[in-house]
Amino acid sequence: MAGTKPGHDGSCKLMRHSLCQVLAALMLAMALEPPSRAEAQAAPVDLRILAINDFHGYLQPPPGGIRIADPGDKSKKIAVEAGGAEQMATLVKQLRQGANNAIFVAAGDLIGASPFLSALFHDEPTIESLSMMGLEVASVGNHEFDEGKEELLRMQNGGCHPTDGCQGPHPFLGAKFRYLAASTIEKSTGKTVFPPYAIREFEGIPVAFIGLTLKGTPNLVSPVGVAGLEFKDEADTVNALVPELKAHGIEAIVVLIHEGGFPTGDYNECPGISGPIVDIVRKFDPAVDVVISGHTHQAYVCEIDGRLVTSGDKYGTLVTAIDLKLDHATRDVISARADNVIVRTGAYAKDPEQTALIESYDKVAAPLANRPAGSITETLSRTPNDAGESVLGDIVADAQLAATRADKDGGAVIALTNPGGVRADIPKKADGTVTYADVFSSQPFRNQLVTLTLTGAQIKDALEQQWLDPKRPRILQVSKSFNYAWDSARPYGDRVLADRMSLNGQPIDPAKNYRVTVNNYLAVGGDGFTVLKEGTGQQFGIYDVDALHGYFQANSPISPATADRIARVN
């Protein structure tokens, strides 16, 4: 026993020395190796969200591009050539590079009111284009309902058009992205038309994307197209979903809403933001972190009520790059910033897949698109004057009157058309020619003309409904020989001056019947013009675009005239 103790004690010292060496080596290795899992989880997760809104089928760059502040003189505006699916796809790829976590989303009106190339095929090319770019989720805008709920479901699920069949160069398979519609409810079932939200996980942190359209959608589309649907309050809808999301452990919430505001600054600024989005955001539950908006065709990067709120102009001229940091511990957004990036046509190469897609559709569309319509001496502008009247609006109304004036065509003496239906200027080319595609771009809805009988009193009542929404009046464009004046200082319901309403210089008689042509959208009360539903003796005519095409053929060259049919007092 006595002989073993010293040996035992020596072994312990040796073991302790060896253990110290091992521990020291481990500590050195830990110092030289990358951070541990715990340390990595402590670092925020970076998420890049790429967003667009109000694309409206502009597969090719829109005329005029985007207007921004002149870098050399902020008091002036300059036009920058921008947009187009080919360049946008390239930019989206570039903005994804270097981002471990990224998602491409949209805030509505991807389709509808589209140029010829997309509209001819009921916007199938646009759905394919955005799917090809990697779009993942999109809220539903009001224009998604232009052809009704069933057609929107076809956009999601694919298949041939029920009337026109399969027109495209290949079968239409539907959107690879998911439409979201939290506030759009089927009255018969109480369920949403599309899922209310989508959840994506980034390095173990879930993020919810809630999609919804504006509650005023029924006043912006044909009532027939949204029959049986209810559009609930935007803020109430989102706030009701927050407890459900939190119950699933979701703290990071992004809202994709098709409603917006009106800023006074440049495309990456937000001075003096006004409009519906301001009150909506202020009503949102504090759990909402980021709001991606649209509808008003504006560009801004704002902070409203402590939250990031963005919008990316229109027609694919901008991609909004939003960078979030997500906290592992709270699973919430801890910082958010955004940059509206211009899709400069000269700065980005064309994506070859997008080019091939566009060319395949253009090959089918070209024979009709290039058909001559007539000529113009100057650009025909849709921009209204102070009274709400535009040069192109007058011409469209005149075309509709010409198409329905004959007794056999309806016997119209007045034509009225909604300003929202006049979608694009008809720009003057070098040779002044106008094609069918140019005409179609200004009248893309293919609404059928309807001639009906209204009394003089009903005509006045219909005109009074132009201010149903005082913040966004919809001044009807009127045909030649019909004149009236309105007073902005008078109360709603009494702004049109009865003694200033005339036809061919003669006062409008409240008790007399007049044959009036409108499009079928207005005839069923679209844009809130419910008085027009009271019209009797309806006679349906040709499509609005065909009326305009015929007018060009009969009257070219067409020159812009002074818009003086509507007068504004005060």
C-alpha positions in Angstrom: 0.0 0.0 0.0 2.7 2.4 1.0 4.5 1.7 -2.4 1.4 2.5 -4.5 0.4 5.9 -3.1 3.2 7.9 -4.6 2.6 6.3 -7.9 -1.1 7.1 -7.7 -0.5 10.7 -6.8 1.9 11.1 -9.7 -0.7 9.6 -12.1 -3.3 12.2 -10.9 -0.9 15.1 -11.5 -0.2 13.7 -14.9 -3.9 13.4 -15.7 -4.6 16.9 -14.5 -1.8 18.2 -16.6 -3.1 16.4 -19.7 -6.6 17.6 -19.0 -5.4 21.2 -18.9 -3.7 20.7 -22.2 -6.9 19.4 -23.8 -9.0 22.2 -22.3 -6.5 24.8 -23.5 -6.5 23.2 -27.0 -10.3 23.2 -27.1 -10.4 26.9 -26.0 -7.9 27.8 -28.7 -9.9 25.9 -31.3 -13.1 27.6 -30.3 -11.5 31.0 -30.6 -10.4 30.2 -34.1 -13.6 28.5 -35.3 -16.7 30.3 -36.6 -19.4 31.4 -34.0 -21.3 28.7 -32.2 -24.9 27.8 -33.0 -26.1 29.9 -30.1 -24.0 32.8 -31.2 -25.3 32.5 -34.7 -28.9 32.4 -33.5 -28.2 35.6 -31.6 -27.4 37.5 -34.9 -30.4 38.9 -36.7 -31.8 37.2 -39.8 -31.7 39.4 -42.9 -34.7 39.2 -45.2 -35.0 41.0 -48.5 -38.6 41.6 -49.8 -38.9 42.6 -53.5 -42.3 44.2 -54.3 -44.2 45.6 -57.2 -47.8 47.0 -57.6 -50.1 48.1 -60.4 -48.2 46.3 -63.1 -51.3 46.3 -65.3 -49.9 44.0 -67.9 -47.2 46.3 -69.1 -44.9 43.6 -70.5 -43.2 46.2 -72.6 -42.0 49.6 -71.3 -44.8 52.1 -70.9 -44.6 55.3 -73.0 -43.1 58.1 -70.9 -41.4 55.8 -68.4 -41.4 57.3 -64.9 -41.3 61.0 -64.0 -38.9 61.8 -61.2 -37.3 65.0 -59.7 -34.5 66.4 -61.8 -31.3 65.6 -59.9 -29.9 69.0 -61.0 -33.0 71.0 -60.1 -35.4 69.3 -57.6 -38.1 71.8 -58.6 -38.4 70.2 -62.0 -39.4 66.8 -63.3 -37.8 64.7 -65.9 -38.9 61.5 -67.6 -36.8 58.4 -67.3 -37.3 55.5 -69.7 -38.3 52.6 -67.5 -40.2 49.4 -67.2 -40.7 46.2 -69.2 -40.8 42.6 -68.1 -37.5 41.8 -69.8 -35.6 44.4 -67.8 -37.6 43.9 -64.6 -36.7 40.2 -64.6 -33.0 41.0 -64.8 -33.3 43.6 -62.0 -35.2 41.2 -59.8 -32.4 38.6 -60.2 -29.8 41.2 -59.4 -31.6 42.3 -56.3 -31.8 38.7 -55.1 -28.1 38.2 -55.4 -26.2 38.1 -52.1 -29.5 37.7 -50.2 -29.7 34.4 -48.3 -33.4 35.1 -47.7 -35.5 36.8 -50.3 -39.1 36.8 -51.5 -40.9 38.5 -54.4 -44.4 39.9 -53.6 -47.0 42.2 -55.2 -49.8 44.6 -54.0 -52.5 44.1 -56.6 -53.6 45.2 -60.1 -51.1 43.0 -61.8 -53.6 42.6 -64.6 -56.6 44.5 -66.0 -56.6 47.8 -67.9 -53.6 46.3 -69.8 -52.0 47.1 -73.1 -53.0 45.2 -76.2 -50.3 42.4 -76.0 -51.6 41.3 -72.6 -55.3 42.2 -72.9 -55.8 40.4 -76.2 -55.1 37.1 -74.4 -57.0 38.1 -71.2 -53.8 38.8 -69.4 -52.5 35.3 -69.6 -49.0 36.5 -70.8 -48.7 38.7 -67.7 -49.5 35.9 -65.3 -46.9 33.7 -67.1 -44.3 36.5 -67.1 -44.6 37.2 -63.3 -44.7 33.5 -62.5 -41.5 33.1 -64.5 -39.9 36.0 -62.5 -40.5 34.1 -59.3 -43.4 36.1 -57.8 -44.6 34.1 -54.8 -47.6 36.0 -53.3 -49.8 38.9 -54.4 -52.8 40.7 -53.0 -55.9 41.0 -55.2 -56.5 44.5 -56.6 -59.8 45.9 -57.9 -58.7 45.4 -61.6 -58.2 41.7 -60.9 -62.0 41.7 -60.9 -62.5 43.5 -64.3 -63.7 40.3 -65.9 -65.3 38.9 -62.8 -64.6 36.4 -60.0 -64.6 33.3 -62.2 -62.1 34.8 -64.6 -59.8 35.7 -61.7 -60.1 32.1 -60.5 -59.0 31.0 -64.0 -56.0 33.3 -63.7 -55.0 31.4 -60.6 -55.8 27.8 -61.7 -55.4 27.9 -65.5 -57.4 26.7 -68.4 -58.9 28.2 -71.6 -61.1 31.3 -71.6 -64.8 30.3 -71.5 -65.7 32.4 -74.5 -62.6 33.0 -76.6 -61.0 29.6 -75.9 -57.3 29.0 -76.1 -55.8 31.8 -78.1 -52.2 31.8 -76.9 -49.2 30.0 -78.3 -49.3 27.3 -75.6 -51.7 26.1 -72.9 -52.3 28.5 -70.0 -51.5 26.7 -66.8 -52.4 29.5 -64.3 -50.3 31.5 -61.8 -47.4 29.8 -60.0 -47.8 32.5 -57.4 -50.6 32.6 -54.8 -53.3 35.3 -54.8 -54.3 36.4 -51.3 -57.7 38.1 -50.5 -58.2 38.4 -46.7 -61.1 41.0 -47.0 -62.9 39.5 -50.0 -65.7 37.2 -48.8 -68.1 34.9 -50.5 -71.5 35.9 -49.0 -72.9 32.5 -49.5 -70.2 30.7 -47.5 -68.6 33.4 -45.4 -65.2 32.2 -46.7 -62.5 34.2 -48.5 -62.2 33.9 -52.2 -58.5 33.2 -51.8 -56.4 32.5 -48.7 -56.2 35.5 -46.4 -52.4 35.1 -45.8 -49.3 33.1 -46.6 -46.6 32.1 -44.2 -43.0 31.8 -45.2 -40.1 30.7 -42.9 -36.6 32.2 -43.0 -34.0 30.5 -40.9 -36.6 29.3 -38.5 -38.5 32.6 -38.2 -42.0 32.6 -39.7 -43.2 35.7 -41.5 -46.9 36.3 -42.4 -47.9 38.1 -45.6 -51.6 39.3 -45.4 -53.1 40.2 -48.8 -56.2 42.4 -49.3 -57.9 44.8 -51.7 -59.6 48.0 -50.9 -63.1 48.0 -49.5 -64.3 50.4 -52.3 -63.7 47.7 -55.0 -67.5 47.3 -55.7 -67.6 51.0 -56.8 -64.6 50.5 -59.2 -65.6 47.5 -61.1 -68.7 46.2 -62.8 -71.3 45.2 -60.1 -72.0 42.0 -62.1 -68.3 40.9 -61.8 -68.4 41.1 -58.0 -72.0 39.9 -57.4 -72.2 37.7 -54.3 -68.9 39.1 -52.8 -68.4 41.4 -49.8 -65.3 43.6 -49.4 -64.7 44.2 -45.8 -62.9 47.0 -44.0 -59.1 46.7 -44.6 -57.9 47.6 -41.0 -60.6 45.5 -39.3 -59.7 42.5 -41.4 -56.0 42.7 -40.6 -56.6 43.3 -36.9 -58.9 40.3 -36.7 -56.2 38.1 -38.1 -53.4 39.2 -35.7 -54.5 37.0 -32.7 -54.7 34.0 -35.0 -51.2 34.6 -36.4 -49.8 35.2 -32.9 -51.4 31.9 -31.7 -49.2 30.2 -34.3 -46.1 31.9 -33.0 -45.9 34.5 -35.7 -44.7 38.0 -34.8 -43.4 39.3 -38.1 -46.3 40.6 -40.2 -46.2 42.2 -43.6 -49.4 43.6 -45.2 -49.9 43.7 -49.0 -52.8 46.1 -49.5 -54.2 47.4 -52.7 -54.9 50.9 -51.4 -52.5 53.8 -51.3 -51.7 57.5 -50.7 -50.6 60.6 -52.4 -47.1 62.0 -51.5 -45.6 65.3 -52.6 -42.0 64.2 -52.9 -39.8 62.1 -55.2 -40.0 58.4 -55.7 -38.0 57.5 -52.6 -39.5 60.2 -50.3 -42.6 60.8 -48.4 -43.4 64.4 -47.5 -47.0 65.3 -47.0 -48.4 61.8 -47.6 -52.2 61.9 -47.7 -55.0 59.6 -48.8 -56.7 56.5 -47.5 -53.5 54.6 -46.6 -52.7 57.0 -43.8 -55.8 56.3 -41.8 -55.7 52.6 -42.6 -52.1 52.2 -41.3 -52.9 54.2 -38.2 -55.8 51.8 -37.4 -53.6 48.7 -37.9 -52.7 46.6 -34.8 -49.2 47.5 -33.6 -48.2 43.9 -34.5 -48.2 44.9 -38.2 -44.5 45.7 -39.1 -44.5 46.6 -42.8 -47.1 47.8 -45.3 -46.7 47.4 -49.1 -49.3 49.4 -50.8 -50.6 50.3 -54.3 -53.7 51.5 -56.2 -52.9 55.2 -56.4 -50.0 54.7 -59.0 -47.6 56.7 -56.7 -44.1 56.0 -55.6 -43.1 56.6 -52.0 -41.1 55.2 -49.1 -42.8 56.4 -45.9 -42.9 56.0 -42.1 -46.5 56.1 -41.0 -47.3 55.5 -37.3 -43.8 54.1 -36.8 -44.1 51.6 -39.6 -42.5 51.3 -43.1 -45.0 51.9 -45.8 -44.0 51.6 -49.5 -45.5 51.9 -53.0 -43.7 51.3 -56.4 -45.3 53.6 -58.9 -47.1 51.8 -61.8 -46.6 49.8 -65.0 -43.4 48.0 -63.8 -41.2 51.1 -63.6 -40.0 50.4 -60.1 -39.1 47.4 -57.9 -39.2 48.1 -54.2 -36.3 46.5 -52.3 -37.2 46.1 -48.6 -34.6 44.9 -46.2 -35.7 43.6 -42.8 -33.8 42.3 -39.8 -35.6 39.6 -37.8 -34.7 38.8 -34.2 -34.3 35.1 -33.3 -35.4 35.7 -29.7 -38.6 37.7 -30.3 -39.2 36.3 -33.9 -40.1 39.9 -34.8 -38.9 42.6 -37.1 -36.3 44.8 -35.4 -35.5 47.1 -38.4 -36.9 47.9 -41.8 -35.7 50.1 -44.7 -36.6 50.3 -48.3 -35.4 51.6 -51.7 -37.4 52.1 -54.8 -35.2 51.0 -57.7 -36.0 52.3 -61.2 -36.2 49.6 -63.9 -34.1 51.7 -66.3 -34.5 50.2 -69.7 -31.0 51.2 -70.7 -29.3 49.9 -67.6 -30.5 46.3 -67.6 -30.1 43.5 -70.1 -33.2 41.8 -71.4 -33.9 38.5 -69.7 -33.9 35.9 -72.5 -36.8 33.8 -71.0 -39.0 36.9 -70.9 -38.0 37.9 -74.4 -39.0 34.5 -75.7 -42.3 34.6 -73.9 -43.2 38.1 -75.3 -42.1 37.1 -78.8 -44.3 34.0 -78.7 -47.4 36.1 -77.9 -46.5 39.0 -80.2 -46.2 36.6 -83.1 -49.9 35.7 -82.6 -51.0 39.3 -81.9 -49.0 41.2 -84.4 -51.3 41.0 -87.5 -54.2 42.6 -85.5 -52.0 44.9 -83.5 -50.4 46.5 -86.5 -53.6 47.0 -88.4 -53.8 50.7 -89.4 -56.5 52.8 -87.6 -55.7 56.3 -88.9 -53.5 59.2 -88.0 -53.1 62.1 -85.6 -51.3 65.5 -85.8 -50.4 65.6 -82.1 -50.5 63.4 -79.1 -54.0 62.9 -77.8 -53.8 63.3 -74.0 -56.0 61.7 -71.3 -54.8 64.3 -68.7 -57.8 66.3 -67.5 -58.0 70.0 -67.2 -59.3 71.8 -64.0 -62.9 71.0 -65.0 -62.1 67.3 -65.4 -62.3 67.1 -69.2 -59.5 65.7 -71.4 -58.8 65.9 -75.1 -58.8 62.1 -75.5 -61.9 61.8 -73.3 -63.8 64.1 -75.7 -62.7 62.0 -78.7 -63.7 58.7 -77.1 -67.2 60.2 -76.2 -67.5 61.5 -79.8 -66.6 58.1 -81.2 -69.3 56.4 -79.0 -71.9 58.9 -80.1 -71.0 58.4 -83.8 -71.3 54.7 -83.4 -74.8 54.9 -81.9 -76.3 58.1 -83.5 -78.2 56.3 -86.2 -81.7 55.2 -85.3 -80.9 51.6 -86.1 -77.9 51.8 -83.7 -79.7 53.4 -80.8 -80.6 56.9 -81.9 -78.2 58.5 -79.3 -77.9 62.3 -78.9 -75.4 62.3 -76.0 -72.6 59.9 -75.1 -71.0 59.8 -71.6 -67.9 57.7 -70.8 -66.0 57.2 -67.5 -62.5 58.7 -67.2 -61.1 55.5 -65.7 -62.0 53.7 -68.9 -59.6 56.0 -70.9 -56.4 54.3 -69.9 -53.6 55.7 -72.0 -52.6 58.6 -74.2 -52.5 58.0 -77.9 -48.9 59.3 -78.6 -47.9 60.8 -81.9 -45.3 58.7 -83.8 -42.9 60.3 -86.3 -45.2 59.6 -89.2 -48.4 60.3 -87.2 -49.9 56.8 -87.8 -52.2 55.2 -85.2 -52.6 51.4 -85.1 -55.3 49.2 -83.6 -52.9 48.4 -80.7 -52.6 52.2 -80.0 -56.4 52.5 -80.0 -56.8 49.4 -77.8 -54.3 50.7 -75.2 -56.6 53.7 -74.6 -59.7 51.5 -74.4 -58.6 48.1 -73.1 -61.7 46.9 -71.3 -63.7 45.9 -74.4 -66.9 47.3 -72.9 -70.0 47.1 -75.0 -71.9 50.3 -75.8 -75.4 50.6 -74.4 -77.9 53.3 -75.5 -80.7 54.0 -73.1 -83.4 56.6 -72.4 -82.9 59.1 -69.6 -84.9 62.2 -68.7 -83.1 65.5 -68.4 -83.5 65.3 -64.6 -81.9 61.9 -64.6 -79.0 63.1 -66.6 -78.4 65.9 -64.0 -78.7 63.4 -61.2 -76.1 61.1 -62.9 -73.7 64.0 -63.3 -74.1 64.8 -59.6 -72.8 61.3 -58.8 -69.4 62.3 -60.2 -68.6 63.5 -56.6 -69.8 60.5 -54.8 -66.2 60.3 -53.4 -65.3 64.0 -52.9 -61.6 63.1 -52.6 -61.6 61.3 -56.0 -64.3 62.7 -58.2 -64.9 60.9 -61.5 -65.8 63.5 -64.1 -67.6 61.8 -67.0 -66.3 62.7 -70.5 -69.1 64.0 -72.7 -69.7 64.1 -76.4 -69.8 67.3 -78.6 -72.8 69.6 -78.5 -73.5 68.6 -74.8 -72.3 71.2 -72.4 -72.7 71.9 -68.7 -71.0 73.7 -65.8 -70.4 72.7 -62.2 -69.7 74.7 -59.1 -67.0 73.3 -56.7 -68.3 75.5 -53.9 -71.8 74.0 -53.9 -72.7 71.0 -51.7 -72.7 67.4 -53.0 -75.9 66.7 -54.9 -76.2 70.2 -56.1 -73.0 71.0 -58.0 -74.3 70.9 -61.6 -75.9 74.1 -62.6 -79.2 73.2 -64.2 -79.4 76.4 -66.2 -76.0 75.7 -67.8 -76.9 72.2 -69.1 -77.5 72.3 -72.9 -77.6 70.2 -76.0 -76.9 71.8 -79.4 -77.3 75.2 -77.6 -80.8 74.4 -76.3 -81.4 74.0 -72.5 -81.8 70.5 -71.2 -85.5 69.9 -70.3 -85.7 68.0 -67.0 -88.9 66.3 -68.2 -87.8 65.5 -71.7 -86.4 62.1 -72.8 -83.0 61.8 -74.3 -81.2 58.8 -75.8 -77.8 58.5 -74.1 -74.9 56.1 -74.9 -72.7 54.8 -72.1 -70.6 51.6 -71.8 -72.0 48.5 -70.2 -69.8 49.1 -67.1 -71.6 52.4 -66.4 -75.0 51.0 -67.5 -75.0 48.6 -64.5 -73.9 51.3 -62.0 -70.2 51.1 -62.3 -68.1 53.8 -60.6 -71.1 54.5 -58.4 -73.3 55.9 -61.2 -76.4 54.1 -60.0 -78.8 56.6 -61.7 -77.8 55.1 -65.1 -79.4 51.8 -64.0 -82.7 53.6 -64.3 -82.4 54.1 -68.0 -85.0 52.4 -70.2 -85.1 51.0 -73.7 -81.6 49.6 -73.6 -80.0 48.8 -77.0 -76.6 47.1 -77.0 -74.1 48.1 -79.7 -70.5 47.5 -80.6 -67.5 47.4 -78.3 -66.0 50.8 -77.2 -62.6 50.0 -78.8 -64.2 49.2 -82.1 -66.2 52.4 -82.0 -62.9 54.4 -81.5 -61.2 52.4 -84.2 -64.0 53.2 -86.6 -63.9 56.9 -85.6 -60.2 57.1 -86.5 -60.8 55.4 -89.8 -63.6 57.9 -90.7 -62.0 61.1 -89.4 -58.2 60.9 -89.7 -56.1 62.8 -89.4 -57.4 63.8 -85.9 -56.1 66.9 -84.2 -56.5 67.7 -80.5 -59.1 70.4 -79.8 -59.7 72.6 -76.8 -61.5 70.8 -74.1 -64.4 73.2 -73.4 -67.5 71.2 -73.0 -67.4 71.2 -69.2 -67.0 74.5 -67.3 -66.0 74.8 -63.7 -67.1 77.6 -61.5 -65.0 78.3 -58.4 
